[in-house]
C-alpha cells in the first residue's frame, strides 16, 4: 500500500467518522492498523495536511482538525460562489446527456426522500455531476477541495425529511434553468440552494 492509497483510506475513515475531529494521527498506530511501514503513512499524512484534513498541534502532533464557526461560514461562502458559477457555466456548456443525467437524478431522488443514507450518496453525485457539467477543470478542482472540508463537519444537512424534500426541489430548479440554457437563473438557484444548506448547518451547531 503506497502513500496515495493511505491518503484515500484516511479520507474514508474521516468521512465515516472512524477518525473524528480532534483525533490524533500517530504514525506508529496507523502503520500497525494498515500493516505497512511508516514511510507510506508519512506520505499519506503529508498529503492529508496539504488538503487541510490534518494539522499539527503543540504537544499532540498530527490531528484531525476541528472547523470553527468562522471556518464553516467561509466554506459555505466559497461553495455558494463556486457552485453558483458552476451552475451558470453548465447552463452554457452542458451537453444533452449531462443534462439528462441531472434530470434523472432529480427524478430518482424524489423517491429517496425517506431513505436518508441513499439520498446523501445521491446528493454527492448530483453535485459532482453539476460541477463536471461546467466544463471547467480548475473550477472542478477547487470545488472538490471544498468538498473535502465538508467531511470534517458532523452529520449532514439532509437529516430531516423536510430539508431533504426541499433540497431535491432546489436541485430541480437548478437543472430546469440549465436545461433552459439560462445561466443567470441557474447560478441564482444554485446559490440559494447552498445558502439554505449553510443555514441548516449553522442550526445544527
C-alpha positions, 0 to 999 in steps of 0.5 A: 500500500503506497502513500496515495492509497493511505491518503484515500483510506484516511479520507474514508475513515474521516468521512465515516467518522472512524477518525473524528475531529480532534483525533490524533494521527500517530504514525506508529498506530496507523502503520500497525492498523494498515500493516505497512511501514511508516514511510507510506503513512508519512506520505499519506499524512503529508498529503492529508495536511496539504488538503487541510484534513490534518494539522499539527498541534503543540504537544499532540502532533498530527490531528484531525482538525476541528472547523470553527464557526468562522471556518464553516461560514467561509466554506459555505461562502466559497461553495455558494460562489463556486457552485453558483458559477458552476451552475451558470457555466453548465447552463452554457456548456452542458451537453444533452446527456449531462443534462439528462443525467441531472434530470434523472437524478432529480427524478430518482431522488424524489423517491429517496426522500425517506431513505436518508443514507441513499439520498446523501450518496445521491446528493454527492453525485448530483453535485459532482455531476453539476460541477463536471457539467461546467466544463471547467477543470480548475473550477472542478478542482477547487470545488472538490477541495471544498468538498473535502472540508465538508467531511470534517463537519458532523452529520449532514444537512439532509437529516430531516425529511423536510430539508431533504424534500426541499433540497431535491426541489432546489436541485430541480430548479437548478437543472430546469434553468440549465436545461433552459440554457439560462445561466443567470437563473441557474447560478441564482438557484444554485446559490440559494440552494447552498445558502439554505444548506449553510443555514441548516448547518449553522442550526445544527451547531 
